[in-house]
Amino acid sequence: MQIDLSHPDFYNALPLLRQIEAAGFEAYFVGGSVRDALLGLPIHDVDIASSAYPEEIKQIFRKTVDTGIQHGTVMVLDHGTGYEVTTFRTESTYQDFRRPDHVTFVRSLEEDLKRRDFTVNALAVKQDGTVVDLFGGLDDLAARRLVAVGNAHDRFHEDALRMMRAVRFESQLDFAIEAQTEAAIAENAPLLEKISIERIASEFTRLLLGIARKAGVTTFLETGLFKYVPNLATEEVGLRHFASLSDAQLPDAESAWTLLATCLQVDAGKMLRDLKQANALISHVQHATALVGALPNATSLQLFDAGAEAVATAAVVQPYRQPDFDADGLLARYQALPIHSAKDLTISGQDLIKAGMTPGPLLGKTLRHLTEQVVADAIENEPTILLHAAFA
Ligand SMILES: Nc1ccn([C@@H]2O[C@H](COP(=O)(O)OP(=O)(O)OP(=O)(O)O)[C@@H](O)[C@H]2O)c(=O)n1
């Protein structure tokens, strides 16, 4: 089987593979880019695996950076682009079920491929485009099947995150997880407790954004993986409800978490803080969740307080909960608000002080009160009217 390597990400890296070969070593494209190219999907980073040891790679190329040399990865700089070249390796002791404690470099491609997670991720491509398929990955790709390489229990004991990767790939690629692999996930699900929350949450977010979200969430439930994720462990009913909604793909993490939080009826802020998500995401989802909870009869003030981003997210999310919801109408209502920020008031705190108000809590309260009245269209956003209302 040959693969077309005309995609610029592969094509531009071909001289590197040739140079490694010319020095007497093997070099292949491996991992997700090979899988995605064969599926006709856009590819991201190309990974190169080689029989050359890191020190040998550094001798072959003039410009290199030691990005992860203890794990065998050296970045080769070529015309301003960096390519990660990783030495074939095996991992021998796996005490924390997360990262290999000990990496052993090997010269054999087979040794390297057999420690990878799934057969579709264990394909290698030579510089002439020949696909090396030692574990049936091509058949599994064609059948859209996710199968652990070798013994599934061993693969999940080596790295328990792979169980989350399985449900993520199920959703992202619309693959089915093969029965023995799925049974091994159900059996080993408690190992997830050893994995950092950030890594679990990152895979879960990708699951939420996949094209087969319903299937991914269902397997996440059926295998019991959910029991080992903070805040989701007690939410089986809400997760089932979530899985029953429209399967249309969600556009971004904000809408995904907002839809989930409203289905689970949990405090979105707490859930996302516990899952160690970024503050910007937490704040966005908190506002959007509050608004979605108030729809379809949200007041102008609720729209104003939610803000543009959260209103846009609510307009995306609500139709999943209520298919006949008028999302455009919601956006139009927001656009039609007299102001969109307290800064849009035609007077400022300084103006109130100049007019005789003492700086302090009353000033803030007054500005808020004026904002509320303008948003509700009770008074006009006009300086003399606002000043009059402030001292009324
Ligand atoms: N827990 C893991 C992570 C990665 N891999 C192997 O390392 C490759 C690269 O991993 P990564 O870049 O994390 O994921 P991809 O499979 O490339 O998928 P994506 O780019 O969609 O994350 C995988 O294809 C797989 O062969 C693995 O065996 N076990």
The ligand as an SDF file (V2000), in Angstrom:
LIG
                    3D

 29 30  0  0  0  0  0  0  0  0999 V2000
   -1.0020    7.6490   25.1430 N   0  0  0  0  0  0  0  0  0  0  0  0
   -0.4680    7.5180   23.9350 C   0  0  0  0  0  0  0  0  0  0  0  0
   -0.2370    8.6600   23.1580 C   0  0  0  0  0  0  0  0  0  0  0  0
    0.3170    8.4990   21.8900 C   0  0  0  0  0  0  0  0  0  0  0  0
    0.6560    7.2650   21.4420 N   0  0  0  0  0  0  0  0  0  0  0  0
    1.2970    7.0960   20.1150 C   0  0  0  0  0  0  0  0  0  0  0  0
    1.9340    8.3160   19.7310 O   0  0  0  0  0  0  0  0  0  0  0  0
    1.3340    8.8290   18.5430 C   0  0  0  0  0  0  0  0  0  0  0  0
    1.2630   10.3330   18.5890 C   0  0  0  0  0  0  0  0  0  0  0  0
    0.4970   10.7360   19.6980 O   0  0  0  0  0  0  0  0  0  0  0  0
   -0.3320   12.0800   19.7620 P   0  0  0  0  0  0  0  0  0  0  0  0
    0.3160   13.1050   18.9090 O   0  0  0  0  0  0  0  0  0  0  0  0
   -0.5990   12.3550   21.1870 O   0  0  0  0  0  0  0  0  0  0  0  0
   -1.7550   11.6840   19.1800 O   0  0  0  0  0  0  0  0  0  0  0  0
   -2.1950   11.3540   17.7300 P   0  0  0  0  0  0  0  0  0  0  0  0
   -2.4960    9.9140   17.6060 O   0  0  0  0  0  0  0  0  0  0  0  0
   -1.2000   11.9420   16.7910 O   0  0  0  0  0  0  0  0  0  0  0  0
   -3.6010   12.0270   17.6000 O   0  0  0  0  0  0  0  0  0  0  0  0
   -3.9720   13.5520   17.6380 P   0  0  0  0  0  0  0  0  0  0  0  0
   -2.9400   14.2780   16.8340 O   0  0  0  0  0  0  0  0  0  0  0  0
   -5.3250   13.5840   17.0860 O   0  0  0  0  0  0  0  0  0  0  0  0
   -3.9030   13.8710   19.1170 O   0  0  0  0  0  0  0  0  0  0  0  0
   -0.0080    8.1330   18.4570 C   0  0  0  0  0  0  0  0  0  0  0  0
   -0.5070    8.0810   17.1480 O   0  0  0  0  0  0  0  0  0  0  0  0
    0.3330    6.7740   19.0110 C   0  0  0  0  0  0  0  0  0  0  0  0
    1.0220    6.0060   18.0500 O   0  0  0  0  0  0  0  0  0  0  0  0
    0.4270    6.1570   22.2370 C   0  0  0  0  0  0  0  0  0  0  0  0
    0.7030    5.0520   21.8000 O   0  0  0  0  0  0  0  0  0  0  0  0
   -0.1320    6.2940   23.4630 N   0  0  0  0  0  0  0  0  0  0  0  0
  1  2  1  0
  2  3  1  0
  2 29  2  0
  3  4  2  0
  4  5  1  0
  5  6  1  0
  5 27  1  0
  6  7  1  0
  6 25  1  0
  7  8  1  0
  8  9  1  0
  8 23  1  0
  9 10  1  0
 10 11  1  0
 11 12  2  0
 11 13  1  0
 11 14  1  0
 14 15  1  0
 15 16  2  0
 15 17  1  0
 15 18  1  0
 18 19  1  0
 19 20  2  0
 19 21  1  0
 19 22  1  0
 23 24  1  0
 23 25  1  0
 25 26  1  0
 27 28  2  0
 27 29  1  0
M  END
$$$$
